[in-house]
C-alpha cells in the first residue's frame, strides 16, 4: 500500500452543506435535512479503515459537530484534532479547549501524527476544501482539494475533485 495515513478536514469535506461548523453551533443545531455527511463519506472512511490505513481528522471545527455527524468516530479515527466544548449538567458551555491545529497549525498536526505513527509524510494523504487547508495540503504526500472553490488550495493540491461524492477520492488513495 502506497499510502498509510489519510487525514480529513470536517466542514465541507466530511460534512456536507456546511461552510463552517461554527454556523451550525450558532444555529444551536437546528440543522435542516440538507446537512449531514458528505455523500460517500461513511463508505470511504470504513473502506480506508478496513484496508489498514490509519485515519485522522484535523479541523478548525468543534467536537459537538463530529459527535453529531459521526457518533462512533472514536472507532473510526485514530487521531482527532479539533476544538473541544465541554458542558455542565445544565447543558451550558463550561469550558473550551481551542485547537492549536487550524490554518498553519494543520500542517503541524499532520507532521506530529505522522511522526507518532512512524509514517513518512510522503505516505500521508490530506483531503480538504478551504483556505485553512492550504498549508497541510502542501505538507502531505498526496493532497486532494475536494469540491473546493478556493484557487489557492486547488493549486497547492495534487488532485482536484469536482462534485460532492467523496468516493471519487478512493482511486487516488488506494493505489497498489
C-alpha positions as CSV (number, residue, x, y, z in Angstrom):
1,X,0.0,0.0,0.0
2,X,1.4,3.3,-1.1
3,X,-0.4,5.5,1.5
4,X,-0.7,4.6,5.1
5,X,-2.4,7.6,6.7
6,X,-5.5,9.5,5.4
7,X,-6.3,12.8,7.1
8,X,-9.5,14.7,6.6
9,X,-11.0,18.1,7.2
10,X,-14.5,18.2,8.6
11,X,-16.5,21.2,7.3
12,X,-17.3,21.0,3.6
13,X,-15.3,17.7,3.3
14,X,-16.9,15.1,5.5
15,X,-19.8,17.4,6.5
16,X,-22.0,18.5,3.6
17,X,-23.7,21.8,3.1
18,X,-21.6,23.4,5.9
19,X,-19.2,26.1,5.2
20,X,-18.4,26.4,8.9
21,X,-19.4,24.2,11.8
22,X,-19.5,27.3,13.9
23,X,-22.5,28.3,11.8
24,X,-24.2,25.1,12.9
25,X,-23.2,25.7,16.5
26,X,-24.6,29.3,16.5
27,X,-27.8,27.9,15.0
28,X,-28.0,25.7,18.1
29,X,-28.1,22.6,16.0
30,X,-31.4,23.4,14.3
31,X,-29.9,21.6,11.3
32,X,-32.2,21.2,8.4
33,X,-32.4,18.0,6.4
34,X,-29.8,19.1,3.9
35,X,-27.0,19.0,6.4
36,X,-25.3,15.7,7.1
37,X,-22.4,13.6,6.0
38,X,-21.0,14.2,2.5
39,X,-22.3,11.6,0.1
40,X,-19.9,8.6,0.2
41,X,-18.2,9.8,3.4
42,X,-19.1,6.9,5.6
43,X,-18.2,4.4,2.8
44,X,-14.8,6.0,2.3
45,X,-13.9,6.1,6.0
46,X,-14.9,2.5,6.5
47,X,-13.2,1.3,3.3
48,X,-9.9,3.0,4.2
49,X,-10.1,1.8,7.8
50,X,-10.7,-1.8,6.6
51,X,-7.8,-1.5,4.1
52,X,-5.5,-1.0,7.1
53,X,-5.0,2.8,6.8
54,X,-4.7,5.0,9.9
55,X,-7.3,7.8,9.8
56,X,-7.0,11.3,11.2
57,X,-9.3,14.3,11.4
58,X,-7.7,17.8,11.6
59,X,-10.2,20.6,11.6
60,X,-10.9,24.0,13.0
61,X,-14.4,22.6,13.7
62,X,-15.9,21.7,17.1
63,X,-16.3,18.3,18.7
64,X,-20.1,18.5,19.0
65,X,-20.4,18.6,15.2
66,X,-18.3,15.5,14.9
67,X,-20.3,13.8,17.7
68,X,-23.5,14.7,15.9
69,X,-22.4,13.6,12.4
70,X,-20.3,10.6,13.3
71,X,-21.3,9.4,16.7
72,X,-18.9,6.4,16.5
73,X,-16.0,8.5,15.4
74,X,-13.7,7.1,18.1
75,X,-13.9,3.7,16.4
76,X,-13.0,5.2,13.0
77,X,-10.4,7.9,13.6
78,X,-7.1,7.1,15.2
79,X,-6.3,10.8,15.7
80,X,-8.7,13.7,16.1
81,X,-7.7,17.4,16.5
82,X,-10.4,20.0,16.7
83,X,-11.9,22.4,19.2
84,X,-13.5,20.7,22.2
85,X,-16.5,22.2,24.0
86,X,-17.4,20.9,27.5
87,X,-20.9,21.3,29.0
88,X,-22.1,21.4,32.6
89,X,-25.1,19.4,33.8
90,X,-27.5,22.1,32.6
91,X,-26.2,21.9,29.1
92,X,-24.3,25.2,29.2
93,X,-20.7,25.6,27.9
94,X,-18.5,25.1,30.9
95,X,-15.1,25.1,29.2
96,X,-13.5,25.3,25.8
97,X,-10.2,23.7,24.6
98,X,-9.5,25.5,21.4
99,X,-7.4,23.6,18.8
100,X,-4.0,24.9,18.1
101,X,-4.2,23.0,14.8
102,X,-6.0,25.3,12.4
103,X,-4.6,27.3,9.5
104,X,-0.8,26.8,9.5
105,X,-1.2,24.5,12.6
106,X,-2.9,21.9,10.5
107,X,0.4,21.0,8.8
108,X,2.0,20.8,12.3
109,X,-0.7,18.4,13.4
110,X,-0.1,16.2,10.3
111,X,3.6,16.1,10.9
112,X,3.0,15.2,14.6
113,X,0.6,12.4,13.7
114,X,2.9,11.0,11.0
115,X,5.9,11.1,13.4
116,X,3.8,9.3,16.1
117,X,2.7,6.7,13.6
118,X,6.3,6.4,12.1
119,X,4.8,7.2,8.7
120,X,6.7,9.4,6.2
121,X,4.8,12.5,5.1
122,X,5.2,11.1,1.5
123,X,2.8,8.3,2.6
124,X,0.2,10.7,4.1
125,X,-2.9,11.9,2.3
126,X,-4.9,15.0,3.1
127,X,-8.4,15.8,1.9
128,X,-9.8,19.3,2.4
129,X,-11.7,22.1,0.8
130,X,-11.0,25.6,2.3
131,X,-8.4,28.3,2.9
132,X,-7.2,26.8,6.2
133,X,-6.3,23.6,4.3
134,X,-3.5,25.1,2.1
135,X,-0.6,24.5,4.5
136,X,-1.5,20.9,5.3
137,X,-2.1,20.2,1.6
138,X,1.5,21.3,0.9
139,X,2.8,19.1,3.7
140,X,1.0,15.8,2.7
141,X,2.5,13.4,0.1
142,X,-0.9,13.4,-1.6
143,X,-3.3,16.3,-1.2
144,X,-6.8,16.3,-2.6
145,X,-8.8,19.5,-3.0
146,X,-12.4,18.2,-2.6
147,X,-15.1,20.2,-4.2
148,X,-13.2,23.3,-3.4
149,X,-13.8,26.8,-4.8
150,X,-10.5,28.0,-3.3
151,X,-8.0,28.5,-6.1
152,X,-5.0,28.6,-3.7
153,X,-5.9,25.2,-2.3
154,X,-6.6,23.8,-5.8
155,X,-3.2,24.9,-6.9
156,X,-1.4,23.5,-3.8
157,X,-3.1,20.1,-4.1
158,X,-2.0,17.1,-6.1
159,X,-5.6,16.3,-7.2
160,X,-8.7,18.3,-7.6
161,X,-12.1,16.5,-7.3
162,X,-15.2,18.2,-8.5
163,X,-18.6,17.4,-7.1
164,X,-20.0,16.1,-3.8
165,X,-19.2,12.4,-3.8
166,X,-16.3,11.5,-1.5
167,X,-16.0,8.1,-3.2
168,X,-14.2,9.8,-6.1
169,X,-11.1,10.1,-3.9
170,X,-10.6,6.3,-3.5
171,X,-8.8,5.5,-6.8
172,X,-6.1,8.1,-5.9
173,X,-5.6,6.8,-2.4
174,X,-5.9,3.0,-2.8
175,X,-3.1,2.6,-5.3
176,X,-1.4,-0.8,-5.2
